């Protein structure tokens, strides 16, 4: 509430508004906790649930770090687009395929790196031609 909401959205909110927002955030966090608990009930144990959920997001994050540390010529916009596409790809694979969950890390990271390089190449060629 204080770290995010007050600093970013409602700097001068009344006490009544802050109380309402706190209650709303409590309900939202409770819904997230219930969703995670419902998902965890579907798998064999909690460690497996954490590994599955982590695998859905960690590959894309790893791809962001790989591009940031090792591919200096790629700018922010291609990386952002690549990360969004990679995350969507991993989520679709999670729901629509039988791919083992540990492979989501490889797919997410590889998609971010390769797609950001390809998008940067397209962007740089468009800049050289004068269109951008």
C-alpha positions as CSV (number, residue, x, y, z in Angstrom):
1,X,0.0,0.0,0.0
2,X,2.6,2.5,1.0
3,X,5.5,1.4,-1.3
4,X,3.4,1.1,-4.4
5,X,0.0,2.7,-4.3
6,X,0.7,5.8,-2.3
7,X,4.0,6.6,-4.1
8,X,2.7,5.9,-7.6
9,X,-1.0,6.6,-7.7
10,X,-2.5,8.4,-4.7
11,X,0.1,10.6,-3.1
12,X,-2.5,12.8,-1.4
13,X,-5.3,10.5,-0.7
14,X,-7.6,10.8,2.3
15,X,-7.5,8.3,5.1
16,X,-10.9,6.9,4.0
17,X,-9.5,6.3,0.5
18,X,-6.4,4.7,1.8
19,X,-8.5,2.4,4.0
20,X,-10.6,1.4,1.0
21,X,-7.5,0.8,-1.1
22,X,-6.0,-1.3,1.7
23,X,-9.1,-3.5,1.9
24,X,-9.1,-3.9,-1.9
25,X,-5.4,-4.9,-2.0
26,X,-6.1,-7.4,0.8
27,X,-8.9,-9.0,-1.2
28,X,-6.8,-9.1,-4.3
29,X,-3.9,-10.7,-2.5
30,X,-6.3,-13.2,-0.9
31,X,-7.5,-14.1,-4.4
32,X,-4.0,-14.7,-5.6
33,X,-3.3,-16.9,-2.5
34,X,-6.4,-18.9,-3.2
35,X,-5.5,-19.3,-6.8
36,X,-2.0,-20.6,-5.9
37,X,-3.5,-22.9,-3.3
38,X,-6.0,-24.3,-5.8
39,X,-3.2,-24.9,-8.3
40,X,-1.0,-26.5,-5.6
41,X,-3.8,-28.9,-4.8
42,X,-3.6,-30.3,-8.4
43,X,0.1,-31.3,-8.2
44,X,1.8,-33.9,-6.1
45,X,3.6,-31.6,-3.7
46,X,4.3,-28.0,-3.0
47,X,7.8,-28.1,-4.3
48,X,6.5,-29.3,-7.7
49,X,3.9,-26.5,-7.7
50,X,6.6,-23.9,-7.0
51,X,8.9,-25.3,-9.7
52,X,6.1,-25.4,-12.3
53,X,5.1,-21.8,-11.6
54,X,8.7,-20.7,-11.5
55,X,9.5,-22.4,-14.8
56,X,6.7,-20.4,-16.4
57,X,8.3,-17.0,-15.5
58,X,12.0,-17.7,-14.9
59,X,13.0,-18.4,-18.5
60,X,11.8,-15.0,-19.7
61,X,13.5,-13.3,-16.9
62,X,16.7,-15.2,-17.6
63,X,16.5,-14.1,-21.3
64,X,16.2,-10.5,-20.2
65,X,19.4,-10.8,-18.1
66,X,21.2,-12.6,-20.9
67,X,20.4,-9.9,-23.4
68,X,21.3,-7.1,-20.9
69,X,24.7,-8.6,-20.0
70,X,25.9,-10.2,-23.2
71,X,24.2,-8.4,-26.1
72,X,24.8,-4.7,-25.6
73,X,23.6,-3.6,-29.1
74,X,20.0,-4.5,-28.5
75,X,17.8,-1.6,-27.3
76,X,15.0,-1.7,-24.8
77,X,12.0,-1.8,-27.2
78,X,12.9,-5.0,-29.0
79,X,13.7,-6.7,-25.7
80,X,10.4,-5.7,-24.2
81,X,8.5,-6.9,-27.2
82,X,10.5,-10.2,-27.2
83,X,9.8,-10.7,-23.5
84,X,6.1,-10.2,-23.9
85,X,6.0,-12.6,-26.8
86,X,8.2,-15.1,-25.0
87,X,6.0,-15.0,-21.9
88,X,2.9,-15.5,-24.0
89,X,4.5,-18.4,-25.8
90,X,5.4,-20.1,-22.5
91,X,1.9,-19.6,-21.1
92,X,0.4,-21.1,-24.3
93,X,2.7,-24.0,-24.1
94,X,1.8,-24.6,-20.5
95,X,-1.9,-24.9,-21.3
96,X,-1.7,-26.4,-24.8
97,X,1.2,-28.9,-24.8
98,X,2.6,-31.8,-22.9
99,X,6.1,-30.2,-22.8
100,X,7.9,-30.9,-19.5
101,X,7.8,-27.8,-17.3
102,X,11.5,-27.5,-17.0
103,X,11.7,-26.8,-20.8
104,X,9.7,-23.6,-20.3
105,X,12.9,-22.0,-19.0
106,X,14.8,-22.9,-22.2
107,X,11.9,-21.8,-24.4
108,X,11.4,-18.5,-22.6
109,X,15.1,-17.6,-22.5
110,X,15.8,-18.7,-26.1
111,X,12.7,-16.8,-27.4
112,X,13.7,-13.6,-25.7
113,X,17.3,-13.7,-26.9
114,X,16.6,-14.7,-30.5
115,X,13.5,-12.5,-31.0
116,X,15.2,-9.5,-29.5
117,X,18.2,-9.9,-31.8
118,X,15.9,-10.3,-34.8
119,X,13.8,-7.3,-33.8
120,X,16.9,-5.2,-33.3
121,X,18.2,-6.2,-36.7
122,X,14.9,-5.2,-38.3
123,X,14.8,-1.9,-36.4
124,X,18.4,-1.0,-37.3
125,X,17.8,-1.8,-41.0
126,X,14.7,0.4,-40.9
127,X,16.8,3.2,-39.3
128,X,19.5,2.9,-42.0
129,X,16.8,3.2,-44.7
130,X,15.5,6.3,-43.1
131,X,12.1,5.0,-41.8
132,X,11.8,5.0,-38.0
